Amino acid sequence: MRIRSLFTLVVIFSIALYNNAQTLSLDTEASEIQVSGTSTHNDWIVTVSETEGTLEFRDGIPSKVDLKFKVSGMDGGKGNIMNNIINKTLKESEHPWIYFHSESIKKTSGNPENHFESKGRLSIAGEEKEVTISIVSDNNLRKFSSDTPLKFTTFNMKPPTALFGALKTGDDITIHCKLSFKSAGSQ
C-alpha cells in the first residue's frame, strides 16, 4: 500500500512539473533570420542559415529563450567577397557565434495578448550588451517575429567599407526574426 501511494505521488508530481515547465526547440526549417542595412551603393540583406535555439515555458507562458546564429552561416547574396567582409566585421575567427540569452519575457502592457518584450544579453563579435526586443507571437505561442534595430558601433564594430572606402555601410542595422518552435522530437 505504501509503495503504491509513493508511486502515485511521484506520478502526480511529474505531471505537475511537466505542466508547469516545457522546452521547445527552434524549428530551423520553418524559421527565417535576416539582417538588413544600408550603404552608399544600395540597401543590403544578409540571410542567416545556421541557427540553434530553445524556448522555455513556465505555466504556459514563454519565460526564457536562448538563440545562437553561426557567423560563417551568414550569406550576403553577393558571393565570397561580401561574405568575407561579413566574417571579418563580425570577427568570426574569434567569435564564430552570435548569442542571445533572455533574462525575462513579459507580456507588453496595453497590447494584445500576443505581444511580448524580451530583455536579455546579446553577444556579437565578442561584445555583450543588454537589449530589449519587442516580439509578436501567433495565438499558439509557437511562432514569433521581431524587428530589432541595432548599430554596428554599439558592439564596437566599425561599419564595413569596400572598394578602398568608396562603398560605405551605414551604422544602423535591423535584425529580422521569424522564429518557429516545436516540441522536442517533432518532425
N, C-alpha and C positions, 0 to 999 in steps of 0.2 A: 504494500500500500504506500509506503514511504517513497519507494523508487518511482512509482507512477506519479505521485504528487510532485516530486522533483523534476521528472521528465516534463510534466505539464507546465510547470513554472518556467523551465528552460525554453519550451516552445513558445509560450506567451511572450516572454522577454525577447526572444529572437524576432518574432513578428512585430513587436513594438519598435525595436531598433530598425528593422527594415522599413517600416512605415515612416519613421522619423528621419532617416538618412538614406540618400540614394546618390550614386555617382553614375553619370553618363559620360560616354566617350565622344570626342569630336568625330563626326562623320565627314571624313576628308573628301569623299566623292561628292557630297551634297553641299560642301562649304566653298566659299569664294572669298579670297582676301586680295585686295589691291591697294597700292599706294599711288597717289596722284600728286602732281605738282606742275609747275610752270618753268619755262626757260625763255631766254631771249629769242629762241627759234620757234618753239611751239610748246603746247601742253604735252605732258607725258603721263603714262600709266605703266606701273610695274605690277606684274602678277606674281603672287606668292604661291608656289606649288607644293612645297613640303611643310606640313603643319602637324602639330600634335596638340591634344588638349583634353581636359576633363571639366565637367560641370557638376558641382555637388548641390544637392537639395537638402534642406532641413525643414521638416514639417510641410513639405510640398511647395516650398518657395526656394528659388535659387539663392544659394548662400556663398558660393565660392567658385571661381573659375581660374584655371591655370592653362595658359596657352604658350606655345613656342613656335616660332617660324624660322626655318633654316635659310640663312642669308644666301648660300650658294644655290638655293632653290628659287631665287627671285629672277624673273626674266623681264627685261625692258622691251622686248619685242623688236630690237634693232640689231641683234647679233652680239657677238663676243665683245666688241668694243664697249657697248653700253653696259653689258653685264659685268665686265671687268671694272668699270667705273663704279657701279653699284657695290661690288665686293670691296673695292678699295675704300670708298666713302664709309661703308658700314664696318670696316676693319674686320672683315670676315676671317682672316687668318688667325687673329687673336680671339675673336668673339663670333663663333660660327652660328649662333642662335640669337634671335630676339625673343625676350621673355616678357610675359605679363602674368602677374600673380595678384589676384584681387584680395583685398583685406576686408571688404564688405560689399554686399549688393543689397540695395534697398529700393523699394518702390518709390517712385517720384511723387511727391505730394502735389495734388492739383491736376494730375494727369490720369488718363485711363489706366485700368488695371495692368496693362501690358507695357508700361513704361518704367524703366529701372535706371538706377545710377550705380555704377561700379567704381569704387575707389580702390586703387592698388598701385603696385610698383611696376613700371615699365623699364626694361633694360635694353638699350640699343647701343651698339658699338662700345660696350663696357661702361656706359654711363647709366645709372639707375635714377629715375625720377618718379615722384608721386604724381599720378594722373587721375582724373575723374572722367569716366566715359559714360555718355548717355546711350542707353540701349532700349530698343523696342523689340518685343517678342511676339510670337504668334500666341494664340489662345491656349495651345497645348504646352507652352513653355519648353519647346524643343528647338525652335528656330529663332535666332536673334540677329539683329542688324544694328550697325552703328557706323557713323562717320565721325572720325576723331581728328580734329586739326592739331597739328604739331609744327615745330620748327626744327630744322637741322641743328641750329645753333644752341637750342635748349639742351641737346645731347652732346655738346662740344664737337659737332661735326661741321666742317666747312662745306657749304653748298657746292656741289661738284661743278667743274668747268671742263670744257673740251676745246679743241682747235686753238690751242695756245691762248685761251681766255676769250676767244670770240663768242663762244657759246657759254652762257652762264645760267645756272639753275637758280630759281628763286628759293628763298629760305623757307617759305611756307609749304607744307605738305599735308595731305589728308590720308588717313588710313581708313579704308572702306572694308568693313567686315560683314559678311552674310554667313553666319555660322549655324550649322545644324548638328544637333547632338542625338545620340542613340544609346539605348541600353547596351551594356557590355554583352558581347556575343551576338548582337543583332547583325544582320546582313544588310 
